[in-house]
Amino acid sequence: MRKSKFWCNGSLCFIIFLLFGTSSIFSQNNKSDFWQHVRFGGGIGLSFGDGFFSGTLAPSAIYEFNDQFAAGVALNGTYASLKNNNNATILGGSILALYNVIPEIQLSAEFEELNVNRTYKYLGSPDVTTNYWYPALFLGAGFRSNNFTIGVRYDVLFDADESIYASAFAPFVRVYF
């Protein structure tokens, strides 16, 4: 039987679903003050083209301290492949802070630490694998409407040689429920 190269095998996906599913169930049954301020969200990414594939799963949770300030954590898992010759598995997490200057304008700061494992395959040569940790510190601003925010962020620690991002600037979309 051929093993999947995707980072989330069946048991890992089940554990992630169980953790987020049970926290949602308990938050519905136990209306404590803490759970009234917790919001869940995240991102799902899928990209493909001529021999390229990339998939990302990035759940997150924040705690709203008041109408202006929230802080939380996020996980990130990405798998990318280019013509089955080069691939990368990226796993990590981040902590973030959100500040609403006015209800429509949101400022953000996010420290992200990712473990990057890249493999390059060359004809007639052994595979080359690199594994390293990549830190990023994003400062951002966005337009907010209810649970939805769209904006741009800038990585002040950007390193073009090791970053998984093409540029220090990156657009973002945030949705929290």
C-alpha positions as CSV (number, residue, x, y, z in Angstrom):
1,M,0.0,0.0,0.0
2,R,1.4,3.4,-1.0
3,K,1.7,6.0,1.8
4,S,0.2,9.4,1.2
5,K,2.7,12.3,1.2
6,F,0.2,14.6,2.8
7,W,1.3,15.6,6.3
8,C,-2.1,14.9,7.9
9,N,-2.7,11.2,8.0
10,G,-6.0,9.8,9.2
11,S,-5.2,9.6,12.9
12,L,-3.7,13.1,13.0
13,C,-6.8,14.6,11.2
14,F,-9.0,12.7,13.7
15,I,-7.2,14.2,16.7
16,I,-7.3,17.7,15.3
17,F,-11.1,17.3,14.6
18,L,-11.7,15.8,18.0
19,L,-9.9,18.7,19.8
20,F,-11.7,21.5,17.9
21,G,-15.0,19.6,17.9
22,T,-15.1,18.9,21.6
23,S,-14.2,22.5,22.5
24,S,-17.1,23.6,20.4
25,I,-19.4,21.2,22.1
26,F,-18.3,22.2,25.5
27,S,-18.6,25.9,24.7
28,Q,-22.2,25.3,23.7
29,N,-23.1,23.4,26.9
30,N,-21.1,25.4,29.4
31,K,-21.8,29.1,28.9
32,S,-19.0,30.3,31.2
33,D,-17.8,33.8,30.8
34,F,-14.5,32.6,29.3
35,W,-16.1,30.7,26.4
36,Q,-18.3,33.7,25.6
37,H,-15.1,35.6,24.5
38,V,-13.4,32.8,22.5
39,R,-13.6,32.9,18.7
40,F,-12.5,30.2,16.3
41,G,-11.4,30.7,12.7
42,G,-8.5,29.9,10.4
43,G,-7.7,29.4,6.8
44,I,-7.7,26.7,4.2
45,G,-5.5,27.1,1.1
46,L,-5.4,25.1,-2.1
47,S,-3.3,26.0,-5.1
48,F,-2.4,24.0,-8.2
49,G,-1.1,24.6,-11.7
50,D,1.2,23.0,-14.3
51,G,2.7,20.3,-12.1
52,F,2.4,22.4,-9.0
53,F,0.2,21.6,-5.9
54,S,0.0,23.3,-2.5
55,G,-2.4,22.7,0.3
56,T,-2.6,24.5,3.7
57,L,-4.7,24.0,6.8
58,A,-4.4,26.7,9.4
59,P,-6.9,26.7,12.3
60,S,-6.8,29.5,14.9
61,A,-8.5,30.7,18.1
62,I,-8.6,34.1,19.7
63,Y,-9.8,35.5,23.1
64,E,-11.6,38.9,22.9
65,F,-10.6,40.8,26.0
66,N,-12.9,43.7,25.0
67,D,-14.2,45.4,21.8
68,Q,-10.8,46.6,20.9
69,F,-8.2,43.9,21.9
70,A,-7.9,40.2,21.2
71,A,-5.1,37.7,21.3
72,G,-4.7,34.1,20.3
73,V,-2.8,31.2,18.8
74,A,-2.8,29.5,15.4
75,L,-1.4,26.3,13.9
76,N,-0.2,25.9,10.3
77,G,0.3,22.9,8.1
78,T,1.3,23.1,4.5
79,Y,2.4,20.6,1.8
80,A,3.7,21.7,-1.6
81,S,5.0,19.8,-4.6
82,L,6.5,20.9,-7.9
83,K,6.4,18.3,-10.7
84,N,7.1,15.6,-8.1
85,N,10.7,16.7,-8.1
86,N,10.7,19.3,-5.3
87,N,8.4,19.2,-2.3
88,A,8.1,20.9,1.1
89,T,6.3,20.1,4.3
90,I,5.8,23.1,6.6
91,L,4.5,22.8,10.1
92,G,4.3,25.4,12.9
93,G,2.4,27.8,14.9
94,S,2.0,31.4,15.8
95,I,0.7,33.8,18.4
96,L,-1.2,36.9,17.4
97,A,-2.6,40.1,18.8
98,L,-5.4,42.2,17.2
99,Y,-6.3,45.8,18.0
100,N,-9.3,47.6,16.6
101,V,-8.5,51.3,16.4
102,I,-12.1,51.9,15.4
103,P,-14.6,49.1,14.7
104,E,-13.6,49.2,10.9
105,I,-9.8,49.4,11.2
106,Q,-7.8,46.5,12.7
107,L,-4.1,46.4,13.4
108,S,-2.3,43.1,14.0
109,A,1.0,41.7,15.2
110,E,1.8,38.0,14.7
111,F,4.9,36.0,15.5
112,E,5.1,32.8,13.5
113,E,7.6,30.0,13.8
114,L,7.6,27.4,11.0
115,N,9.6,24.1,10.6
116,V,10.4,23.9,6.9
117,N,11.4,20.5,5.4
118,R,12.3,20.8,1.7
119,T,13.5,18.0,-0.7
120,Y,15.0,18.7,-4.1
121,K,15.4,15.8,-6.6
122,Y,17.9,16.0,-9.4
123,L,18.4,13.4,-12.1
124,G,21.4,11.3,-11.6
125,S,22.2,12.9,-8.2
126,P,21.1,12.1,-4.6
127,D,18.2,14.0,-3.2
128,V,19.0,17.2,-1.3
129,T,16.9,17.8,1.9
130,T,17.0,20.9,4.0
131,N,15.3,21.2,7.4
132,Y,15.2,24.5,9.3
133,W,13.1,26.7,11.5
134,Y,11.9,30.0,10.0
135,P,10.6,32.9,12.2
136,A,8.4,35.6,10.9
137,L,7.1,38.8,12.6
138,F,4.1,40.2,10.8
139,L,2.7,43.7,11.3
140,G,-0.6,44.3,9.5
141,A,-3.6,46.5,9.0
142,G,-7.0,45.6,7.6
143,F,-10.5,46.7,7.1
144,R,-13.0,44.9,9.4
145,S,-16.7,44.2,9.1
146,N,-18.2,42.1,11.8
147,N,-16.3,38.8,11.9
148,F,-14.5,39.4,8.6
149,T,-11.2,41.3,8.1
150,I,-9.2,41.8,4.8
151,G,-5.8,43.6,4.7
152,V,-2.1,43.4,4.2
153,R,0.7,42.4,6.5
154,Y,4.5,42.9,6.4
155,D,7.2,40.5,7.7
156,V,9.8,42.6,9.4
157,L,12.1,39.5,9.6
158,F,11.8,38.6,5.9
159,D,14.7,36.6,4.5
160,A,14.4,36.0,0.7
161,D,16.6,32.9,0.8
162,E,14.7,31.0,3.5
163,S,11.2,32.4,3.6
164,I,8.3,30.3,2.3
165,Y,6.7,33.5,1.2
166,A,7.6,35.2,-2.1
167,S,7.6,38.7,-0.6
168,A,7.7,40.5,2.8
169,F,4.2,41.9,2.0
170,A,1.3,39.4,2.1
171,P,-2.5,39.9,1.8
172,F,-4.7,38.3,4.4
173,V,-8.3,37.4,5.1
174,R,-9.4,36.6,8.6
175,V,-12.8,35.2,9.7
176,Y,-13.7,34.4,13.3
177,F,-16.9,32.9,14.5
